[in-house]
Amino acid sequence: MSRISIVIPTLNEERNIGTAIREVKRVLSGYGYEIIVVDGHSRDSTVSIAKKAGAKVIYDNYGKGSALIKGMHAANGSIIISMDADMSNKPEELKLLIAGIEAGYDVCVGSRFLVGGGSDDMPLIRKFGNKVFVMLVNLLYGSRYTDLCYGYRSFSRKAVKELKLKEKGFGIETEMNILAQKRRLKILEVPSYEKKRANGEGKLRSLSDGWRILKTILRNIS
């Protein structure tokens, strides 16, 4: 059976991280796994709660993208999964993301826009922006994505090495999709349902991070 590495970036998520880790452990009870929390130097009890719940904690100073890259390279699993700390990702879907890689795909991407997917946490401006970015990426890179800016996804170890990710901020998922297409990796989209974050406020800022995503799309044209 594959060994699974779960990578979770955190910043001041003390009200969510303990439950998130416990739910991951419940779903993966039949697997060999590790949980890596990459913390952005939280000012609350995120780190102590994560350690108490059994996660390995490492630190990053820059942003979500940088944290994910650091965590993915620290992982020792044959399948590496990125997910959020805020309980918006359904832990039960982990097995679908694992199955996609075990079936021979390099990257398995959760999509909120496939049949069976959806979102309880996507304001109209974000939904519009995501649709525009999806259309632009598909046009420029010849891909057939239905979702672009969603962080629940899995990777083979080979894919992590071949992607050579650089994006430090919220453009990381967009960069993942673009580079997977450019590297001609085997990509599978699977339906995923995004819940509202359980507690606290999200870190995404629609306008500033949308601009960053657009720059990521244009920067990778070559």
Protein Blocks (a to p, Z undefined) as FASTA:
>chain_A
ZZdddddddehilkmmmmmmmmmmmmmmmpccddddddehiablmlmmmmmnopacdddf
kbmmlmmmmmmmmpcbfbdcdddfkopacfklmmmmmmmmmnopabdcddfkbghiacfb
bcfklmmmmmmmmmmmmmmnopacfbfkbcbdcddfklmmmnopabfblmlmmmmmmmmm
mnopacddddddddddfbdcdfbdfklmmmmmmmmmmmmgZZ
